[in-house]
Amino acid sequence: MTRGPSDSGPQGAAALRGSMDATTAPHRIPPQMPQYGEANHIFELMQAMWLAKHLSTNLLSVESLIAKEYSPLAADARMHYQKFKMVPDMLLIRLMQERLKEEDCVRRGWILDGIPETREQALTIQTLGISPRHVIVLSAPDTVLIERNLGKRIDPQTGEIYHTTFDWPPESEIQNRLMVPAGIFEGETARKLLEYHRNIVRILPSYPKILKVISADQPCVDVFYQALTYVQTSHRSNAPFTPRVLLCGPVGSGKSLQAALLAQKYGLINVCCGQLLKEAVADKSKYSDLIQPFFEKEIAVPDNIIMKVLKQRLDQQDCVERGWVLHGFPRDLDQAHLMDNLGYKPNRVFFLNVPFDSVIERLSLRRTDPITGERYHLMYKPPPTIEVQARLLQNPKDSEEQIKLKMDLFYRNSAELEQFYGDAITLNGDQDPYTVFEYIESGIINRLPKKVP
C-alpha cells in the first residue's frame, strides 16, 4: 500500500497485494503445456490456493521493514532513516526483496504499505519480478485529508494515535497528555499532498489492469468491505490459452462464415474438413489416391482417412501456436471419440441451431451463373437482369430433398455430440451473422460458465 501524502492511514492510498514471481526472463512454453493445464485445472488450482490464504497476509511498510532485526540491510536502512529521515530507493527495495523471499510471505502473500512512492520505484519493483495481483487506490478530497491529518494526536506514554474528531479518548487523564505529532501542521500537509499528487499520476499507469479506486471519504467499515471484495475477485487468468474452437451445426447454419470471421479477427487457422479433403486430392498429396475413389463414387470418405488428413493439418506449427477453428468434423460420436483419442481436444465448442425453414430459405434459393461463375441468392442477392436470371443453375446439393436429408442426419447425431462435449455452448444461429459472431466471441474470450450438477 502506498500511503497518502499526509501519512494518515488508508486515505489517498494505493494498496498492492500479490506474490513474488521468481522468473527473470520469458520462457518458451511447450505447445502441450496449455492443453495439459486446462485439462487438469492447474491454473485454477493455483488461483484457489492463493485465495484460500489471502486473509492471513503480511502487511509490509517502510517502518516494519527497517525495524526488522538480525538484518544488516535493515540496520543500514535505520541508520539512513535516523540521519536523513529517508531510505535510499535501492536500499529500500533490496530490503523489501529480502523480506518477500521469507517463508511467511511466500506462503501467505503480502500487502505493501508505503511502497512504491515514485514511478521509478514502481518500475524497479516490476523489473525484479515483484508483481501485485491487486492495486487499490483510496481517494479522498484534499480538504478531508488535511482535516484528518491536522486532527491527529499521540499519547507519548503508549504511542497510541487519537483524533480530535473521529477518535477522542473518553478519559480526561489521557486527553491532557496528548500531543500533536511532529511535522503535523497545515503547510507541511499541503506540501506532502502536492508531492503525492505529482507522484501518484505517474505510478498508476504501471498497474493498468489490476487497479481499483475506492472512495475513502466514507465509514472505514465500508471502505474495508469494498477493498476485501475486490481482493477476493480473480482477474482473467494469465494461464496460456490457445483457442481450439469447434463449430457444429446443420448444413446452412453459417459455420463457414463464423470460422472465417474468427480467423480474420484472431488469427486462428480456419480448418474446414471438406476443403482439406478437396485440397489433398487437388495437390496430389500422399492421401490423394486414397480419397479420389470415394469422390468419384460420391460416397463418404472413411473416418480413418479423414483423420489422417486432419491430423497432418492440426499438427502444423501455425495451428499449434495460433490455435484453430474446425468445422465439418466430427459429425457423430464415433468421429468425436476418434479425434479425442488422438489428443485433439477443442477447448471451446459451439452448436449453431437453425430451424429447417430458415435453412431451406438460405440454401434452396442459391444459384450460380454458368458463364461468369458468379453466385447469387434469389432473395438476398438477386441477379441484376432477367437475362442473367434465366441462365442461373442450382447445385443439386441445394435441393430441398438433399437439405432435409443432411439436416435429419445432423440432428440424429447432435444430442450425443452435445453430451460428449459437456461444456458446449448452444447458440441461436437464426439471426444476423454478426450478432452470432459476438456471442461466439464472448464465449471464447470469457471463462466457460460453471454448470450446476
N, C-alpha and C positions, 0 to 999 in steps of 0.2 A: 504494500500500500504506500503510495506517495502522499505524505501528509500535506495538508493545505498550507498556505503561506504563513499563517499565524501559528502553526504547530498546535492547532486547537482540536485535536482528536480527529474524528472521521470527516468533518465537513470539508468541502473543497478537496476531496482526496481521490486518488486513483488506487484501486486495490489490485494487486497482482497475485494470482493463485495458480500453482502449477507444479511441475516436476522438472527435473533436470535431464536434458537429452544428452546422453553420453557420446553421441556420434559427432564427429567433427568434419565430415565430408560426405557428400552424397554417395550412396552405394547403389550398384546396379541390382535390381530385384529380379530374380529369375521369373520367367513367364508363368511357371507353375504356382508361384507364391500367392498371387491374388486369389486364384481358384481354391487353393488349399485353405487360405484364411477365411474365405467366405463359407466354404463347406463346413468348417469346424468352428465357426464363430469366434475365431481367435481375437479379432479386433474388438468385438462387442464384449468379450470376456475381460479384456484389459480395461475397457472403459468402466465396466461394472465394478471391478476391483478398486478402481480409483474412487468411484462414487461411494463405495462402502466405507472407505477410510477418511472421507473428506471432513467429517465432523470433529476429528481429533488432530487437526493440523498444527504446525508450529508457526507462531507469529514471530517474524523476524523484523526488527527495527535497527536503526543505526545504534541506538543506545544498547540494545541487547547484544548486538554483535561485538561492540568494543568492550562490553563488560565481561565477555567470555574469559574464563580462567584457563590457565595452562596453554595459552596460545601466544606464541611470540608475535604473530601478526596483530592480535588484539592488544597486546601490550604496546606495540608501536603505535597503533591507532589511538589508544588512550593518551599517549604522550602528545601526539599531534593535536588531539581534541582539547586537552587541558591548556596547551600553549597557544593554539590558534583558533579554537572554537570551531574547527572543521577537520575533516579527514580527507586526504587526497583521494581522488577518484579511483585510481588503480589499486591503492591500498585497501579501500573500502570494498571494491569488487572482488579482490583476491580473498579478503576475509569472508565475504558472502559466499564465494565459490567454495571455500574450505568448509563453511558451515553446512551448505546444501549437500555436500558429499557424505555427511554423517548419517548413520543408520536411521535415526528417527525421522529425518527429513525425507530420505529416500523411501522409507516405508509408509509414512503418514502424510507426506505432502507438506506444503508450506504456504504462508501468506507473507508477502513483503510489505512493510510499512516504512515509508520514507525513502524508498529506492525504486526506480530511478528518480532523480530530481532534475536531470537535464537530458536533452536528446542524446548527448554524447554518451552518458551513462547507459541509456536505453540501448543504443547501438552496440556498445561494448558488451553488454549483458547478452544480447542476441548472438553476437559473434562467438561467445563462449558456449553457445548451445543451451542457455538457460531460457526456458520457454514457458510462460504462464499459460494456463488454459482459459482463464477468465480475467478480465480487467474491468474494474468498477470505478467510475468517477463519481464522487459525491460532490454535488454542486449546490452552492447557496449564494445569495446576493452578498456583495461586499459589506453592506451595512449590517447584515446578520452576523457575518464573520467577525467584524470589528466589535460588535456588541458582545459576542461570546468571548472574545479574547480579552477585552478590557475588563470583563466581569470576573475573571479568574482570581482566585485567592488560594494560598497554600498554607498548610499548617506546618510550621517549622519543626515541630516535635515529631509528628508522624509522617510527614511528607504527603499527606492526603490533599487532593485538589478539590476545591469547592468553587461555587459560582454564586455571585450576588443575586442572580435572578432565578436560575434553574436548580441550584443545589446548595441552599444555605443551611448550615448546621443549626439544629434547634438549641444546642447547649450554649449558654452565654459565655462560658469559660473558653470554649473553642472559638467562638466569634471574636473574642477580644484579642486572641493571639494570632489571628490570621494576618498574612502579609501579602502584598502584591508581588508576584514573581518578578525576578529580574528581567528587564527587556520588554515588559508589558506596558507600553504606552502608545498613544494613537499614531504618532509619527512613525515609530518602528513597525507597527502593524501594517500601516499603509505601504511602507517600503517593502515588506515581505509579500503583501498582496500583489504589488506591481511586479516583483520578481517572479512570483508564482505564475501569474497570467502570461508573462513573457515566455516561461519555460513550458507550461502545460500544453500550449498550442503546438509546440514542436515535438512533444513526447507522444501525444495521442495518435498521430499518423503511423507510428510504429506498430500499433495494435489494431488494425482496421476491422478485422472480422470477429474479434473477441471482446469488444468494448461495449459497455453499457453505462449510461449516465443516469444516476438516481438523484432526485432532489433530497438534500439533507435538511431543508427547511420544513421539517415535519417531525412528529414524535419519533424518538430514536428506535422504538419498537417497530414502527412501520418501515423505517429505513433498514433495520436488521432483516426483517422478513422479506423485503424486496431483494436485498442482496443475497440472502440464503436461497431464495427461489431461483435466482439467476445462476449461482454456482452449482445448483443441482441439475441444471439443464446441460445436455450434451450437444456440442456443436456437431456439424456434419463430420462424419468420420474421416480421419486422414488415412484410413486404410486404402491401399492401392486398389482402384476399381477400373477394370476394363470391361466395357459393356459387351455382353454376348446376348444379343436380342433375337428372340424367335417370334415371328408373326404368323399366327394361324387364322384361318378364315376360309369361307367357301369361295369358289370362283367368283370374281367380280366384287369382292369385298374391299378392294383397294390396297391389298398388301404391297404390291409393287410400287405404288405411288408413295406410301408411307416409308417403305425401305429407302427409296430414292431421296426423300426429304431428310431422313435421319443421316444417310451417307453424306448428303450435301452439307448439313449444318454441323455435324460432329465428326466427320472424317471416318466414320465406320465403313468397313468393307461390305458392299452390297452383294450378298451371295444368294442368287436365285438358282435353285436346284435344277429346274428345267433348262435354264440358259446354260448352266455348266455342262450339261449333257450335250447340248447342241454344239457348244464350243469345242468339246472334246472330240466330236466327230469331224467338225469343220477343220480343226487344227491337225487332224491325223495323229492324235496323241496315241499313247500306248493302249488306251482303252477304246480307241475308235472302232476297231474290229469287233470288240465285244458288244458295243452299243448299236452299231449300224443295223444288224439284222432285226432288232426289235423296232427300230424306227421304220424300217421298210414294211414290216408287218403291222405297224400301228398298234402295237401292244406294249404293255408296261414293262419298263426295264427292271430286272430283278433288284431287290434291295441290296444284295451284296455288291453288285456292280456300282449302283448309285453311291453306296457308302465309300467305295474306293476313290471315286472321283471327288466326292465331298471332302474326304479326309485329306486328299492331296491339296485341296484349296485352303482348308482351315488350318493346315499345318504351316502355311507360308508365313513369312515373318511379318508381313503387314497385318494379317489377321491376328497374330499373337500380340503385337504391340498396340494396334489401334482398336481392336475389337471388331465385331461383325454383326450384321443383321441378316438373319436367314429366313427365307420364306420358300414354300413349296415342298418342304420336308422337315419333320416327319408328317405323314398323313394318317398314320394309325399307330396303335400301341406297340406293335412289333417293331416298327421303324424307330419309335421313340426309345425302346429298350436297347436296340442295336446302337443307336447314337450314344446313349448314356453309357453303355458298357465300354465303348471305345474312348470315353473320357471327354466327350463334347457336351458339356452341360451349360445350357443357357442360364444366365442369372436374371433375365427379365423375359417373361412370356406374356404375349397379348393375344387374346381371341377377339376378332372383329366380327360381331354379329350383324348381319344384314338380312332383312326379310326377303322372301322369294320374289315378290312383286318388284322390289327395288332392283334386285339383281337382273331380273328379266329386262327391266327398263334400261339398265346400264349396258347390257351385253347384246341383247337381241336386235337393238337398233344401230349397232356398229356396222359400218360399211367401208369398203376400200375401192379406190379408183384404180382400175387395172392399167391405165395408161400412165398416170403420174405416180402411182404408189401412195398418194395422199390418203390419210384415214379421216373418216367423218363419222358423226353421230347424228342421226336424223332429228334428234331433239336438242342436244346440247351444242352441236357443231354441224349444222346443215350445210349441204353443198351450195356453192354460190349461184349456180344456174340450173335450169331444168335439164339442159343437155348433159351436164356432169351427173346429175342425179339419175338420169336414165341409164347410164352405163355402170353405176356402182354395183359391187358384188358383196355378198355376205359370206363370211367364212362358215363352212358347215358346222364348226365347233360352236358357233354363236346361235345355233338354232335353239328354240325353246325346249325341245326334247332333250338335246345334249346338255343344256344348262341344268335341267331338272335332275338328270341322272347324276351329274357331278355334285350337285347340292345334296341330294339324298345320300350319296356316298360319304360326303364330309360329315354331315350331321349324324350319320350312323356311327362314326368313329370318334366324334368330338367329345362325347361325355367321358370316354376312357382317357382321352388325351388330357382333358382338364383335370381329371382326378390324378393322373400321373404327375402333371406339373401343378402341384398343390398351391404354389404361390402365384399362379397365373392371374392376370388381370383381364376381366371381360369388359369390352367396350362396345358402345353402340356405334357401328360403322356406317349407319344410315343417316349421316349428317355431313355438313361441309367438311371436305378433307383436311382443311387447316385446323378446324376445331378438333377433329380426331387426332391430328398430329400433336396439338397442345396437350391432350390427355396422355398420349404415349410419352411425350417428352417429360411430363410431370412424373410419370411412373418410372422413368429411367433415372432422373436426377435426384429424386427423393427416395427415402428408405421405403422398403416394402412394408405395408401395413401388417400389424400383428393380427393373426386370425384367432378368434376366440374358439376354443375347442367345444 
